[in-house]
């Protein structure tokens, strides 16, 4: 019994270590991701993004301008931009992922950097960005 428990513990530990060392592929990020500040408070080291269709528990406050980004496989994207009149619009852009450092960068169409992130966690329904 003790050997079985020890084996399962070591197996889980190895599996976790392997998962953390894998680099992120561009295809892992394809789709729409939205900022969830109400969940970020549970993670002291990261900001939480979820798929745009993710259903979360209701927030006690309305969150205006919740940043979102939509990545396509061809390197194009769209991202939420708050305009001068406080109207949110999705703007076209481009994006890159440096798989060696897990750094994600979003650019406008003139290749001016809009946002730069360090991805520290990626699961099917969770994108964790390192807090500054």
C-alpha positions as CSV (number, residue, x, y, z in Angstrom):
1,X,0.0,0.0,0.0
2,X,2.8,2.4,0.9
3,X,4.7,1.6,-2.3
4,X,1.6,2.3,-4.3
5,X,1.0,5.6,-2.7
6,X,4.7,6.5,-3.1
7,X,4.6,5.5,-6.8
8,X,1.5,7.6,-7.4
9,X,3.0,10.6,-5.7
10,X,6.2,10.4,-7.7
11,X,4.3,9.9,-10.9
12,X,2.2,13.0,-10.2
13,X,5.3,15.0,-9.3
14,X,7.1,14.0,-12.5
15,X,4.0,14.7,-14.6
16,X,3.7,18.2,-13.1
17,X,7.3,19.0,-13.6
18,X,7.1,17.9,-17.3
19,X,4.0,20.0,-17.9
20,X,5.7,23.1,-16.4
21,X,8.7,22.9,-18.7
22,X,6.8,22.5,-21.9
23,X,6.9,25.6,-24.1
24,X,3.6,27.0,-25.3
25,X,2.7,26.6,-29.0
26,X,1.0,29.4,-31.0
27,X,-1.9,27.0,-31.7
28,X,-2.6,26.8,-27.9
29,X,-3.6,30.4,-27.9
30,X,-5.9,30.5,-30.9
31,X,-9.3,32.0,-30.0
32,X,-10.8,34.8,-27.8
33,X,-9.4,35.5,-24.3
34,X,-11.0,37.9,-21.8
35,X,-9.6,39.4,-18.6
36,X,-11.2,38.2,-15.4
37,X,-10.2,40.5,-12.5
38,X,-12.6,38.8,-10.1
39,X,-10.6,35.6,-10.4
40,X,-7.2,37.2,-10.5
41,X,-7.4,38.0,-6.8
42,X,-7.1,34.3,-6.1
43,X,-3.7,34.1,-7.8
44,X,-1.1,36.4,-6.3
45,X,1.4,35.9,-9.1
46,X,-0.8,36.1,-12.2
47,X,-3.6,37.9,-14.0
48,X,-6.3,35.6,-15.2
49,X,-7.7,35.4,-18.7
50,X,-10.5,33.0,-19.7
51,X,-12.0,32.1,-23.1
52,X,-14.6,34.7,-24.1
53,X,-17.4,32.2,-23.8
54,X,-16.4,31.2,-20.3
55,X,-19.3,31.5,-17.8
56,X,-18.1,32.8,-14.5
57,X,-19.9,33.4,-11.2
58,X,-21.7,36.8,-11.3
59,X,-19.6,39.8,-10.3
60,X,-21.0,42.2,-7.6
61,X,-19.8,45.1,-9.8
62,X,-20.0,45.9,-13.4
63,X,-16.5,45.8,-15.0
64,X,-16.3,48.3,-17.8
65,X,-13.8,47.8,-20.6
66,X,-12.9,44.2,-19.7
67,X,-9.9,43.7,-22.0
68,X,-10.1,40.9,-24.5
69,X,-8.0,39.7,-27.4
70,X,-8.9,37.3,-30.2
71,X,-6.0,35.4,-31.8
72,X,-6.1,33.9,-35.3
73,X,-3.7,31.2,-36.6
74,X,-2.3,33.5,-39.3
75,X,-0.7,35.9,-36.8
76,X,-3.6,38.4,-37.0
77,X,-5.6,39.4,-34.0
78,X,-8.1,41.9,-32.7
79,X,-8.0,43.5,-29.3
80,X,-10.3,45.8,-27.2
81,X,-9.5,49.4,-27.4
82,X,-11.3,52.1,-25.4
83,X,-11.8,55.1,-27.6
84,X,-11.7,58.8,-26.8
85,X,-15.4,58.9,-26.2
86,X,-15.2,55.9,-23.8
87,X,-16.7,53.6,-26.5
88,X,-15.1,50.1,-26.7
89,X,-14.2,48.8,-30.1
90,X,-12.2,45.8,-31.4
91,X,-9.2,46.9,-33.3
92,X,-7.3,44.7,-35.8
93,X,-3.7,43.9,-35.1
94,X,-1.0,41.2,-35.2
95,X,0.5,39.0,-32.5
96,X,3.6,37.0,-31.9
97,X,4.6,34.3,-29.4
98,X,8.2,33.6,-28.5
99,X,8.0,29.9,-27.6
100,X,11.4,30.0,-25.9
101,X,10.4,32.6,-23.3
102,X,6.6,32.2,-23.5
103,X,6.3,35.9,-24.2
104,X,3.2,37.0,-26.1
105,X,3.1,40.5,-27.8
106,X,0.2,42.3,-29.5
107,X,0.8,44.9,-32.1
108,X,-1.3,47.4,-34.0
109,X,-1.3,47.2,-37.8
110,X,1.7,49.5,-37.9
111,X,3.6,47.1,-35.6
112,X,3.6,49.4,-32.6
113,X,3.6,47.3,-29.5
114,X,0.2,47.4,-27.7
115,X,0.7,44.8,-24.9
116,X,3.4,42.4,-23.9
117,X,2.8,39.5,-21.6
118,X,4.8,36.7,-20.0
119,X,2.6,33.5,-19.9
120,X,3.2,31.5,-16.8
121,X,0.2,29.2,-17.0
122,X,-1.9,27.8,-19.8
123,X,-4.7,25.4,-19.5
124,X,-7.7,24.6,-21.7
125,X,-9.8,27.3,-20.0
126,X,-7.2,29.5,-18.3
127,X,-4.5,31.8,-19.5
128,X,-2.2,33.0,-16.7
129,X,-0.2,36.2,-17.3
130,X,2.6,37.2,-14.9
131,X,1.7,40.2,-12.9
132,X,4.1,43.2,-13.2
